[in-house]
Amino acid sequence: MKTLVIALAAALVCCSLLAADLESMKNVGIRGVLRMACNVGGIPLGGVDVRTAQTPEAVVAGFDRRVEQMFRAESGKPLVRARKQKPLSPGRGNYVRAYSYSMMGFAARCLYLGEMLDEANAALAENARHYLDNPKDINDRDSFHWHAEIVLRLIEMYGSNGSKHAGRITTETEAFALKPIWEYVKKVSWLGKAEYKESQTWHIYLSENHHAMSLTVCWHFAKLAKDRPEYRALKYDDGAMAAEHYRAWNEYFVVYCRERAGKSPCIEMMSDDYNSTLIKGFYNFYDFGDPQVRRSAGMLLDLYFAYWAQEQLDGVQGGGRSRIYFYKGLKQNREHGNAPLAWFYFGIGKQPVVYGHDMDAALSDYRPPAVVADIALDLSGRGHYEVRQRPQGLGVTGRPLKTAVTKVPTKMRTDGGGILRYSYCDPAFIMGTPMTEARPLSDWAAISSQNRWQGVIFAGDHDARIIPIVRPKDNRVAMNAFWSVQSKGSLITQKLKHHKGGAEMIVWMSQEGLSAPVEENGVVFVEAEGAYAAIRVTKGGFKWMKLPFWNPRSVPDNTTMILDDEYASVILDVMAKSDVKSFDAFKTKVKACEISMDGPVLTYKTIYGDQLTLDSSYEKTPSVNGKPVNYAPKKLFESPFLNADYNSGMVTISKGKRKKVLDFGE
């Protein structure tokens, strides 16, 4: 029976490849087809993943087939509207983001497949009608600009002058769908907001991802409006017209891309949900922008996916992060965020459902370069390596309102350091932390200091992870909560007294994918599929959490240590099984590591032979092998795969013989 399943599956795979991508068939070969067949039949063959049987070029070339599969899987299904929700707080507009996403996903699927076109037009009109009937919802920061750029994309592709299938959106629907967007942009877009000579695009309105969504809508509407009789002569609230706004946002976006390539792509560091939202409108610049805009958008997307690819294991994101709400950092979201993008481009994960948030990527002509796919897919070939990055974090937080019209931006500082983002990557695990200066909260922009995350994720089928972190008092948000020092798979961390909203210091361990913890000589040991880990508290000891977290449905099964002294340091050591003979040998190595105190300064000789220091009084800069941590290194990106000097605008992505240089200065 098993042989029959393999044979049938092999035939299906061959037919699929022949129909979709003949080049893939040549690259895969007979054994690759058998591997695919076993994957289809649910039967492993030598532990080889289907993706490793194809070249990176072939995997990227499979994008169109995968997107087609996603849309075809829902062909003919009727519209299912997400529920319209009440305002998030008194005085605000309704919270209808999910409702609009459901309308956009349905319309995009119908327009892509060329089916149920009357229903697709009706959905776009109904969505526009909701906002025109509820004008407060247009200006609410959590609903309208989350989906409006998708409306503009669909008009570009399927409207009266559509680039893909003109006329699938009727002229009546097109005109009606633009009306609420005009009501948005005439208030939210002003020429001073697109200023870049003084701000260098580092004045951020609302938060980083909101700012990007808003500027995308403002740019794209102006692009269409400047040529439409009903809008081209209308004045925005700032007195300028669409053509002026279009020119301003074009220039702004080119500088925006150059600045992110020179000084850090994301203030909201490696924030899976927020980063995927940050970039979703950039596909519109790529597909519909003038040549310089298109080129800048394409390079920034290349950079983003290289940035993501080197610090993930099968789509699970590792490394130091910020703006990770507490419960969201305890497991990987396999449905949203970067997960659909990982499947579209690299075949990682499972086929997503049609979801409005992801329609720009699904319908775009953008494809990442093969070198990025190689980095994303070749986990064993990447070996073990260090990643160092210099993100932005210092700044003066603005006054973000609950409305999209926010006049006082957060002003980022780019004249200094403040954070060294460090990760140690191995095929068995990724461990990382944002090493920060022990600064007062007021020195940091809130979008940087909110919910910083550190810890280790482990390879395997389970979402195994260990997270030493300060639990937020409200189980959601803590600001500027810890500082740390790390070298390779060894980390020391401590709660900061400069925090806001922090409760106790904990070490959270998933039960899934990890053995039950064992305590020996004051050290807690656990085993993952491909690695061992050890946790020790340097002062005061700890107790095991006995009561469940506030909401068991949001928190995976776990084993959690609570420090008796909330300001004691925690030491976390992780080593791949390939680097040590046995669990007992690992335990012996950890127990032999020396810990000493010179006044408030903790010194630790790690399992890797490095010497780390952390000053529990926050006075001295942490050090690695006698050298103080450099929070403002010369290099913006430093790893075997992604490299750039700070503020050079020249980024190199490379792996083996594959290489791509992104020159944002041209």
Secondary structure per residue as TSV (DSSP state, phi and psi in degrees):
chain	resnum	aa	ss	phi	psi
A	1	M	-	360.0	-43.0
A	2	K	H	-61.7	-40.9
A	3	T	H	-62.1	-40.0
A	4	L	H	-64.5	-41.8
A	5	V	H	-59.6	-45.0
A	6	I	H	-62.1	-43.9
A	7	A	H	-62.9	-46.1
A	8	L	H	-63.5	-43.1
A	9	A	H	-64.7	-38.4
A	10	A	H	-60.8	-41.6
A	11	A	H	-63.1	-41.6
A	12	L	H	-63.0	-42.7
A	13	V	H	-63.5	-44.5
A	14	C	H	-59.8	-45.4
A	15	C	H	-61.8	-41.8
A	16	S	H	-63.1	-44.8
A	17	L	H	-66.6	-42.0
A	18	L	H	-63.8	-37.5
A	19	A	H	-73.1	-35.2
A	20	A	H	-102.3	-33.8
A	21	D	-	-163.0	90.8
A	22	L	H	-63.2	-32.7
A	23	E	H	-61.8	-37.2
A	24	S	H	-59.7	-37.9
A	25	M	H	-62.4	-41.3
A	26	K	H	-64.4	-41.2
A	27	N	H	-71.7	-31.3
A	28	V	H	-77.3	-47.1
A	29	G	H	76.7	175.7
A	30	I	H	-63.6	-48.1
A	31	R	H	-64.6	-34.6
A	32	G	H	-62.9	-40.4
A	33	V	H	-62.0	-41.9
A	34	L	H	-63.3	-39.0
A	35	R	H	-62.4	-42.5
A	36	M	H	-62.5	-41.4
A	37	A	H	-60.7	-44.3
A	38	C	H	-63.4	-35.9
A	39	N	H	-65.0	-43.3
A	40	V	H	-63.5	-40.5
A	41	G	T	-83.2	0.8
A	42	G	T	75.2	22.7
A	43	I	-	-118.2	117.8
A	44	P	-	-71.2	146.6
A	45	L	S	-131.4	100.6
A	46	G	T	67.8	15.5
A	47	G	T	67.7	20.0
A	48	V	-	-96.0	128.3
A	49	D	-	-74.8	147.9
A	50	V	G	-55.3	-35.9
A	51	R	G	-66.4	-30.0
A	52	T	G	-72.4	-11.6
A	53	A	G	-83.0	-8.1
A	54	Q	S	-114.3	154.7
A	55	T	-	-71.6	157.3
A	56	P	H	-56.5	-37.0
A	57	E	H	-60.6	-42.2
A	58	A	H	-68.2	-36.6
A	59	V	H	-63.9	-46.4
A	60	V	H	-63.0	-38.5
A	61	A	H	-64.8	-18.8
A	62	G	T	-78.8	1.7
A	63	F	H	-54.8	-51.8
A	64	D	H	-60.3	-40.4
A	65	R	H	-64.8	-42.5
A	66	R	H	-66.5	-41.6
A	67	V	H	-64.6	-41.8
A	68	E	H	-58.5	-43.6
A	69	Q	H	-58.2	-44.4
A	70	M	H	-60.8	-48.2
A	71	F	H	-68.3	-41.8
A	72	R	H	-63.6	-31.5
A	73	A	T	-61.8	-21.5
A	74	E	T	-114.8	12.4
A	75	S	T	-57.0	134.2
A	76	G	T	82.6	-8.6
A	77	K	-	-73.3	141.8
A	78	P	-	-73.7	164.1
A	79	L	-	-64.4	130.7
A	80	V	-	-118.6	109.1
A	81	R	-	-79.1	132.6
A	82	A	-	-70.4	153.2
A	83	R	-	-69.8	136.8
A	84	K	-	-76.8	129.8
A	85	Q	B	-108.0	157.8
A	86	K	-	-69.4	164.4
A	87	P	-	-54.8	146.5
A	88	L	S	-71.1	-22.2
A	89	S	S	-156.6	160.4
A	90	P	T	-56.3	139.2
A	91	G	T	88.4	-7.2
A	92	R	S	-92.9	170.4
A	93	G	-	-74.0	169.4
A	94	N	-	-62.7	151.5
A	95	Y	B	-93.9	96.7
A	96	V	-	-124.5	24.7
A	97	R	H	-58.8	-48.9
A	98	A	H	-63.7	-39.0
A	99	Y	H	-57.2	-49.8
A	100	S	H	-65.9	-37.9
A	101	Y	H	-61.1	-39.5
A	102	S	H	-65.2	-37.3
A	103	M	H	-68.2	-40.3
A	104	M	H	-68.9	-42.3
A	105	G	H	-61.6	-44.4
A	106	F	H	-62.9	-49.1
A	107	A	H	-61.6	-42.9
A	108	A	H	-62.4	-43.1
A	109	R	H	-62.6	-46.1
A	110	C	H	-64.8	-42.8
A	111	L	H	-67.3	-38.7
A	112	Y	H	-63.4	-45.5
A	113	L	H	-83.5	-13.8
A	114	G	T	72.0	32.6
A	115	E	-	-126.0	157.6
A	116	M	-	48.8	45.9
A	117	L	H	-68.3	-34.0
A	118	D	H	-61.5	-41.9
A	119	E	H	-67.2	-38.0
A	120	A	H	-63.1	-44.8
A	121	N	H	-63.0	-39.9
A	122	A	H	-63.8	-37.5
A	123	A	H	-65.5	-43.9
A	124	L	H	-63.2	-40.9
A	125	A	H	-67.7	-41.1
A	126	E	H	-62.6	-42.0
A	127	N	H	-61.4	-45.2
A	128	A	H	-63.3	-40.5
A	129	R	H	-61.1	-38.8
A	130	H	H	-56.7	-46.5
A	131	Y	H	-72.1	-36.7
A	132	L	H	-66.2	-33.7
A	133	D	H	-79.1	-18.7
A	134	N	-	-129.7	70.9
A	135	P	H	-60.3	-25.7
A	136	K	H	-63.1	-28.2
A	137	D	H	-69.3	-27.3
A	138	I	H	-63.5	-39.9
A	139	N	T	-95.2	5.6
A	140	D	B	-81.0	131.7
A	141	R	T	-68.2	-15.7
A	142	D	T	-105.7	13.4
A	143	S	T	-130.8	-63.0
A	144	F	G	-70.1	-53.5
A	145	H	G	-74.0	-0.3
A	146	W	G	-73.9	-23.1
A	147	H	T	-124.9	-13.2
A	148	A	H	-62.4	-31.5
A	149	E	H	-68.7	-22.3
A	150	I	H	-72.0	-38.4
A	151	V	H	-57.1	-46.3
A	152	L	H	-65.0	-38.3
A	153	R	H	-61.8	-47.2
A	154	L	H	-62.3	-37.5
A	155	I	H	-64.6	-42.2
A	156	E	H	-60.8	-36.5
A	157	M	H	-89.9	-35.5
A	158	Y	H	-127.7	5.1
A	159	G	S	-79.1	-163.5
A	160	S	T	-62.3	-29.9
A	161	N	T	-115.0	33.1
A	162	G	-	-59.5	141.3
A	163	S	T	-80.2	-17.5
A	164	K	T	-107.4	-62.0
A	165	H	T	-139.4	84.9
A	166	A	T	-60.3	138.2
A	167	G	T	94.0	-7.8
A	168	R	S	-66.5	-30.8
A	169	I	S	-95.0	125.4
A	170	T	-	-70.4	159.3
A	171	T	H	-62.8	-33.5
A	172	E	H	-67.4	-45.8
A	173	T	H	-64.0	-42.8
A	174	E	H	-57.8	-49.2
A	175	A	H	-64.0	-40.1
A	176	F	H	-70.2	-38.7
A	177	A	H	-66.4	-25.2
A	178	L	H	-78.0	-20.3
A	179	K	H	-61.1	-49.4
A	180	P	H	-68.1	-25.7
A	181	I	H	-69.2	-37.5
A	182	W	H	-62.2	-42.1
A	183	E	H	-60.5	-31.7
A	184	Y	H	-74.2	-56.2
A	185	V	H	-69.0	-31.0
A	186	K	H	-64.3	-23.1
A	187	K	H	-95.8	-38.7
A	188	V	H	-88.0	-25.5
A	189	S	-	-98.3	123.6
A	190	W	-	-140.8	151.0
A	191	L	G	-60.2	-34.3
A	192	G	G	-65.2	-26.9
A	193	K	G	-71.0	-28.7
A	194	A	G	-89.1	11.4
A	195	E	-	-66.2	140.3
A	196	Y	-	-136.9	-12.1
A	197	K	T	-69.6	-40.2
A	198	E	T	-84.7	-48.3
A	199	S	T	-78.1	-22.7
A	200	Q	T	52.7	29.6
A	201	T	T	70.0	15.3
A	202	W	-	-100.4	15.9
A	203	H	E	-93.5	113.8
A	204	I	E	-108.9	119.0
A	205	Y	S	-90.4	133.4
A	206	L	S	62.2	-125.3
A	207	S	S	-112.6	178.8
A	208	E	H	-60.9	-46.9
A	209	N	H	-72.0	-37.0
A	210	H	H	-60.9	-43.7
A	211	H	H	-57.9	-44.6
A	212	A	H	-67.0	-43.0
A	213	M	H	-61.0	-43.7
A	214	S	H	-65.2	-46.4
A	215	L	H	-66.0	-30.4
A	216	T	H	-64.3	-46.2
A	217	V	H	-63.5	-43.3
A	218	C	H	-61.9	-44.6
A	219	W	H	-63.1	-47.9
A	220	H	H	-71.4	-39.0
A	221	F	H	-63.1	-43.6
A	222	A	H	-60.3	-36.2
A	223	K	H	-59.6	-44.6
A	224	L	H	-77.2	-42.6
A	225	A	H	-65.8	-31.9
A	226	K	T	-63.3	-19.9
A	227	D	T	-111.1	4.7
A	228	R	-	-103.6	130.0
A	229	P	T	-56.1	-35.5
A	230	E	T	-76.4	-12.0
A	231	Y	T	-123.0	-25.8
A	232	R	T	-63.0	-25.1
A	233	A	T	-100.9	-1.1
A	234	L	-	-76.4	146.6
A	235	K	B	-100.8	136.1
A	236	Y	-	-69.6	173.2
A	237	D	T	-62.8	-20.7
A	238	D	T	-88.1	2.2
A	239	G	S	91.1	-9.7
A	240	A	-	-90.4	166.4
A	241	M	B	-110.6	173.3
A	242	A	H	-58.1	-41.6
A	243	A	H	-61.2	-38.2
A	244	E	H	-67.4	-41.6
A	245	H	H	-64.7	-39.1
A	246	Y	H	-62.6	-46.1
A	247	R	H	-61.3	-42.8
A	248	A	H	-64.8	-44.5
A	249	W	H	-72.4	-30.0
A	250	N	H	-59.1	-51.3
A	251	E	H	-63.3	-42.1
A	252	Y	H	-59.9	-45.8
A	253	F	H	-66.0	-37.6
A	254	V	H	-62.0	-43.4
A	255	V	H	-67.5	-40.3
A	256	Y	H	-54.5	-47.4
A	257	C	H	-64.2	-43.6
A	258	R	H	-62.4	-40.8
A	259	E	H	-66.1	-39.0
A	260	R	H	-69.5	-33.2
A	261	A	H	-72.9	-24.0
A	262	G	H	-96.5	-24.4
A	263	K	H	-135.0	11.8
A	264	S	-	117.3	126.7
A	265	P	S	-72.5	-29.7
A	266	C	-	-138.5	119.5
A	267	I	S	-70.2	-41.9
A	268	E	S	-78.5	79.8
A	269	M	T	-60.2	124.8
A	270	M	T	44.9	36.7
A	271	S	-	-85.9	103.7
A	272	D	H	-52.8	-53.3
A	273	D	H	-67.2	-50.2
A	274	Y	H	-70.1	-33.9
A	275	N	H	-70.0	-38.7
A	276	S	H	-65.9	-31.1
A	277	T	H	-74.4	-38.0
A	278	L	H	-53.6	-44.7
A	279	I	H	-91.4	-9.0
A	280	K	H	-63.2	-32.6
A	281	G	T	-80.3	-15.2
A	282	F	H	-67.1	-22.3
A	283	Y	H	-62.6	-30.7
A	284	N	H	-68.9	-39.1
A	285	F	H	-60.2	-40.6
A	286	Y	H	-66.3	-44.7
A	287	D	H	-81.7	-29.9
A	288	F	H	-124.1	3.1
A	289	G	S	-85.6	165.5
A	290	D	-	-63.4	164.0
A	291	P	H	-51.1	-45.8
A	292	Q	H	-67.6	-38.5
A	293	V	H	-65.3	-45.9
A	294	R	H	-59.9	-45.4
A	295	R	H	-62.3	-44.8
A	296	S	H	-62.5	-43.2
A	297	A	H	-63.6	-42.7
A	298	G	H	-62.6	-42.5
A	299	M	H	-67.3	-39.5
A	300	L	H	-65.2	-37.5
A	301	L	H	-66.6	-40.8
A	302	D	H	-57.1	-46.4
A	303	L	H	-61.9	-44.5
A	304	Y	H	-59.5	-45.7
A	305	F	H	-73.4	-28.0
A	306	A	H	-68.1	-42.9
A	307	Y	H	-55.3	-43.8
A	308	W	H	-73.5	-43.2
A	309	A	H	-62.7	-39.4
A	310	Q	T	-75.8	-11.5
A	311	E	T	-122.4	42.7
A	312	Q	E	-140.1	150.8
A	313	L	E	-120.7	106.0
A	314	D	T	52.9	40.7
A	315	G	T	89.0	-8.0
A	316	V	E	-87.9	124.7
A	317	Q	E	-89.1	132.9
A	318	G	-	-116.5	-174.7
A	319	G	S	89.4	166.3
A	320	G	-	-66.9	142.7
A	321	R	B	-143.6	172.1
A	322	S	S	-141.5	164.2
A	323	R	S	56.5	45.4
A	324	I	-	-109.7	100.6
A	325	Y	-	-55.8	140.2
A	326	F	G	-44.3	-55.4
A	327	Y	G	-68.5	-24.9
A	328	K	G	-75.4	-19.9
A	329	G	G	-83.9	-0.9
A	330	L	G	-90.5	-9.8
A	331	K	S	-159.8	166.3
A	332	Q	-	-92.4	132.9
A	333	N	-	-76.4	111.1
A	334	R	S	-93.7	5.0
A	335	E	S	-108.4	-38.3
A	336	H	S	-128.5	-164.7
A	337	G	T	68.7	-134.0
A	338	N	T	-78.8	-9.2
A	339	A	H	-58.9	-48.9
A	340	P	H	-60.9	-36.5
A	341	L	H	-66.0	-39.4
A	342	A	H	-61.0	-36.1
A	343	W	H	-76.3	-43.4
A	344	F	H	-55.3	-50.8
A	345	Y	H	-88.8	-36.2
A	346	F	H	-122.7	-0.8
A	347	G	-	68.0	19.7
A	348	I	-	-86.7	135.5
A	349	G	S	86.7	-153.1
A	350	K	-	-114.2	161.4
A	351	Q	-	-63.2	125.3
A	352	P	-	-80.5	164.8
A	353	V	-	-82.0	162.9
A	354	V	-	-70.4	120.9
A	355	Y	-	-137.6	131.5
A	356	G	G	-52.4	-39.9
A	357	H	G	-53.9	-34.1
A	358	D	G	-100.2	8.4
A	359	M	H	-71.7	-30.3
A	360	D	H	-61.1	-45.5
A	361	A	H	-66.2	-43.9
A	362	A	H	-63.7	-32.8
A	363	L	H	-98.1	-0.4
A	364	S	-	-83.0	156.6
A	365	D	-	-84.8	-4.6
A	366	Y	-	-67.7	138.9
A	367	R	-	-137.6	136.7
A	368	P	-	-69.8	154.7
A	369	P	-	-69.7	158.2
A	370	A	H	-60.6	-32.1
A	371	V	H	-62.6	-35.6
A	372	V	H	-69.4	-41.1
A	373	A	H	-61.3	-38.6
A	374	D	H	-61.6	-44.4
A	375	I	H	-63.2	-43.1
A	376	A	H	-66.5	-35.8
A	377	L	H	-97.5	-30.2
A	378	D	-	-90.5	72.4
A	379	L	H	-64.1	-45.5
A	380	S	H	-70.4	-36.4
A	381	G	H	-69.4	-21.6
A	382	R	H	-68.4	-26.0
A	383	G	-	70.2	-156.1
A	384	H	S	-111.1	141.2
A	385	Y	E	-161.6	164.6
A	386	E	E	-106.6	146.5
A	387	V	E	-121.7	126.6
A	388	R	E	-124.9	134.0
A	389	Q	E	-142.7	154.7
A	390	R	-	-119.3	85.1
A	391	P	-	-81.3	165.5
A	392	Q	-	-88.7	145.1
A	393	G	-	-153.7	-27.2
A	394	L	B	-77.6	142.7
A	395	G	E	167.5	177.7
A	396	V	E	-108.2	116.8
A	397	T	-	-68.0	135.0
A	398	G	-	-79.9	-156.6
A	399	R	-	-118.3	78.1
A	400	P	-	-69.3	122.2
A	401	L	-	-91.8	179.5
A	402	K	S	-83.8	-3.3
A	403	T	B	-107.3	162.0
A	404	A	S	-70.3	-26.0
A	405	V	-	-83.9	88.3
A	406	T	-	-113.4	122.5
A	407	K	-	-94.4	-22.5
A	408	V	S	-106.8	105.4
A	409	P	-	-83.8	163.5
A	410	T	E	-74.6	130.6
A	411	K	E	-108.3	107.5
A	412	M	E	-77.2	144.2
A	413	R	-	-95.1	132.9
A	414	T	-	-121.7	17.8
A	415	D	S	-97.6	2.2
A	416	G	S	-147.1	-162.6
A	417	G	-	-106.9	-123.9
A	418	G	-	121.8	-36.1
A	419	I	E	-138.1	134.1
A	420	L	E	-117.9	110.2
A	421	R	E	-83.3	119.0
A	422	Y	E	-125.6	135.2
A	423	S	E	-137.3	146.2
A	424	Y	E	-115.2	122.5
A	425	C	E	-115.6	133.1
A	426	D	E	-140.1	151.4
A	427	P	T	-54.8	-21.4
A	428	A	T	-93.3	-20.3
A	429	F	E	-166.2	161.0
A	430	I	E	-131.1	127.5
A	431	M	E	-127.0	133.7
A	432	G	E	-159.2	164.9
A	433	T	E	-155.0	148.8
A	434	P	E	-86.2	102.7
A	435	M	E	-74.2	118.9
A	436	T	E	-121.3	154.9
A	437	E	-	-67.0	150.8
A	438	A	-	-83.3	68.9
A	439	R	-	-94.3	158.1
A	440	P	-	-66.3	156.1
A	441	L	G	-56.3	-35.8
A	442	S	G	-64.9	-17.5
A	443	D	G	-76.4	-19.2
A	444	W	B	-102.4	142.5
A	445	A	-	-68.2	138.4
A	446	A	H	-59.5	-33.9
A	447	I	H	-69.6	-11.8
A	448	S	H	-96.6	-41.5
A	449	S	H	-84.0	-13.2
A	450	Q	B	-75.4	124.7
A	451	N	T	52.1	52.0
A	452	R	-	-66.0	147.2
A	453	W	B	-128.5	143.2
A	454	Q	-	-146.1	162.5
A	455	G	E	145.8	-162.1
A	456	V	E	-131.7	137.3
A	457	I	E	-111.1	149.3
A	458	F	E	-116.6	145.3
A	459	A	-	-69.0	155.6
A	460	G	S	134.0	179.4
A	461	D	S	-75.0	-17.4
A	462	H	S	-102.6	160.8
A	463	D	-	-89.5	67.2
A	464	A	-	-84.4	134.8
A	465	R	E	-162.3	156.8
A	466	I	E	-127.8	130.0
A	467	I	E	-132.1	105.6
A	468	P	E	-84.5	117.0
A	469	I	E	-155.6	158.9
A	470	V	E	-88.6	118.4
A	471	R	E	-70.0	130.6
A	472	P	E	-67.4	144.9
A	473	K	T	-59.4	-36.5
A	474	D	T	-94.3	10.6
A	475	N	S	60.9	24.0
A	476	R	S	-137.2	-54.3
A	477	V	-	-132.0	130.8
A	478	A	-	-136.1	145.6
A	479	M	B	-114.8	135.8
A	480	N	S	51.3	50.7
A	481	A	-	-87.1	-27.2
A	482	F	E	-147.9	165.2
A	483	W	E	-133.3	172.1
A	484	S	E	-165.3	169.5
A	485	V	E	-145.7	139.5
A	486	Q	E	-143.9	143.6
A	487	S	E	-141.9	127.2
A	488	K	T	51.4	-132.8
A	489	G	T	-93.1	31.1
A	490	S	E	-127.7	131.0
A	491	L	E	-134.4	137.3
A	492	I	E	-118.2	134.4
A	493	T	E	-142.0	157.0
A	494	Q	E	-151.0	144.0
A	495	K	E	-66.9	140.0
A	496	L	-	-92.0	143.0
A	497	K	T	-77.6	-11.6
A	498	H	T	-86.5	12.0
A	499	H	-	-74.9	170.5
A	500	K	B	-137.8	124.6
A	501	G	S	85.3	8.7
A	502	G	E	-86.4	143.4
A	503	A	E	-104.6	-130.8
A	504	E	E	-79.8	156.7
A	505	M	E	-82.4	130.0
A	506	I	E	-130.1	163.3
A	507	V	E	-121.7	109.6
A	508	W	E	-95.0	127.1
A	509	M	E	-124.3	127.0
A	510	S	E	-67.4	146.2
A	511	Q	S	-81.5	-33.6
A	512	E	T	-69.9	125.9
A	513	G	T	85.2	-3.8
A	514	L	S	-125.9	147.8
A	515	S	-	-71.6	164.6
A	516	A	-	-63.5	134.7
A	517	P	-	-66.0	144.5
A	518	V	E	-122.5	130.3
A	519	E	E	-102.2	125.4
A	520	E	E	-137.0	122.9
A	521	N	T	53.4	38.9
A	522	G	T	80.2	3.2
A	523	V	E	-111.3	136.1
A	524	V	E	-99.5	126.0
A	525	F	E	-114.5	140.1
A	526	V	E	-139.7	159.2
A	527	E	E	-123.9	133.9
A	528	A	-	-108.9	-178.7
A	529	E	S	-58.6	-41.9
A	530	G	S	-125.7	12.9
A	531	A	E	-154.6	164.4
A	532	Y	E	-117.3	153.6
A	533	A	E	-139.9	151.6
A	534	A	E	-138.1	138.7
A	535	I	E	-126.9	133.6
A	536	R	E	-138.1	146.5
A	537	V	E	-104.9	129.1
A	538	T	S	-80.3	-18.1
A	539	K	S	-153.6	131.7
A	540	G	S	88.1	-12.5
A	541	G	-	75.6	-165.2
A	542	F	E	-156.0	169.7
A	543	K	E	-132.0	156.9
A	544	W	E	-84.5	135.0
A	545	M	-	-65.6	130.4
A	546	K	-	-104.0	-35.5
A	547	L	S	-87.5	149.7
A	548	P	-	-70.2	162.1
A	549	F	-	-64.4	171.0
A	550	W	S	-58.3	-30.5
A	551	N	-	-138.6	91.5
A	552	P	T	-57.2	-25.6
A	553	R	T	-69.6	-25.7
A	554	S	T	-94.1	-11.2
A	555	V	S	-118.1	122.3
A	556	P	-	-63.8	161.9
A	557	D	S	-56.5	135.4
A	558	N	E	-150.8	165.9
A	559	T	E	-124.0	124.4
A	560	T	E	-129.5	131.6
A	561	M	E	-94.7	135.9
A	562	I	E	-115.2	122.8
A	563	L	E	-70.1	137.4
A	564	D	S	-68.6	-38.2
A	565	D	S	-107.0	108.4
A	566	E	T	-61.3	-19.5
A	567	Y	T	-103.9	10.9
A	568	A	-	-70.6	155.5
A	569	S	-	-85.0	148.6
A	570	V	E	-115.3	134.6
A	571	I	E	-112.3	127.3
A	572	L	E	-120.8	123.1
A	573	D	E	-117.6	133.7
A	574	V	E	-135.7	136.5
A	575	M	E	-142.6	139.7
A	576	A	E	-67.3	145.5
A	577	K	G	-61.3	-27.7
A	578	S	G	-68.2	-14.8
A	579	D	G	-103.2	3.0
A	580	V	S	-148.2	148.4
A	581	K	S	-66.7	-39.0
A	582	S	-	-161.6	172.2
A	583	F	H	-63.0	-40.8
A	584	D	H	-63.1	-39.9
A	585	A	H	-65.3	-37.8
A	586	F	H	-63.2	-45.1
A	587	K	H	-59.9	-42.7
A	588	T	H	-62.2	-42.2
A	589	K	H	-62.2	-43.4
A	590	V	H	-65.6	-45.2
A	591	K	H	-64.0	-25.3
A	592	A	T	-81.8	-10.5
A	593	C	-	-69.1	136.9
A	594	E	-	-90.8	134.7
A	595	I	E	-120.9	131.5
A	596	S	E	-142.3	158.3
A	597	M	E	-123.5	130.2
A	598	D	E	-115.8	90.0
A	599	G	T	66.4	-126.5
A	600	P	T	-84.9	-3.6
A	601	V	E	-91.5	119.3
A	602	L	E	-87.5	131.0
A	603	T	E	-118.3	133.5
A	604	Y	E	-136.1	127.2
A	605	K	E	-94.2	113.5
A	606	T	-	-81.2	172.4
A	607	I	T	-65.7	-15.8
A	608	Y	T	-94.8	-2.1
A	609	G	S	89.6	4.1
A	610	D	-	-85.9	155.4
A	611	Q	E	-112.1	120.5
A	612	L	E	-113.1	144.7
A	613	T	E	-128.0	146.8
A	614	L	E	-143.9	126.1
A	615	D	E	-89.2	111.8
A	616	S	T	-69.0	-10.3
A	617	S	T	-94.1	-2.1
A	618	Y	S	71.3	9.2
A	619	E	-	-81.1	-44.9
A	620	K	S	-97.5	146.9
A	621	T	-	-68.9	134.9
A	622	P	-	-57.6	156.8
A	623	S	E	-134.7	156.9
A	624	V	E	-127.2	116.0
A	625	N	T	53.0	44.5
A	626	G	T	83.9	-5.9
A	627	K	E	-105.9	125.5
A	628	P	E	-59.5	144.1
A	629	V	-	-59.4	131.6
A	630	N	-	-96.0	107.3
A	631	Y	S	-83.1	-3.3
A	632	A	S	-135.5	64.3
A	633	P	-	-69.6	163.5
A	634	K	S	-64.4	-34.1
A	635	K	E	-93.9	135.3
A	636	L	E	-77.1	-45.6
A	637	F	E	-123.4	135.4
A	638	E	E	-146.2	112.7
A	639	S	S	-167.3	174.4
A	640	P	S	-64.6	-17.0
A	641	F	S	-116.9	-23.4
A	642	L	E	-137.5	119.7
A	643	N	E	-141.8	140.5
A	644	A	E	-166.1	143.2
A	645	D	E	-78.7	149.4
A	646	Y	T	-61.0	129.4
A	647	N	T	64.5	22.2
A	648	S	-	-87.6	-29.0
A	649	G	-	73.7	9.9
A	650	M	E	-119.4	114.0
A	651	V	E	-119.0	134.4
A	652	T	E	-114.5	125.6
A	653	I	E	-111.4	125.7
A	654	S	E	-150.7	150.6
A	655	K	E	-160.1	120.5
A	656	G	T	58.2	-127.6
A	657	K	T	-86.5	-7.7
A	658	R	E	-89.2	140.1
A	659	K	E	-158.2	141.5
A	660	K	E	-140.8	130.0
A	661	V	E	-106.4	126.4
A	662	L	E	-104.2	114.4
A	663	D	E	-108.3	98.8
A	664	F	T	-81.6	-4.2
A	665	G	T	-91.0	-10.1
A	666	E	-	-70.0	360.0
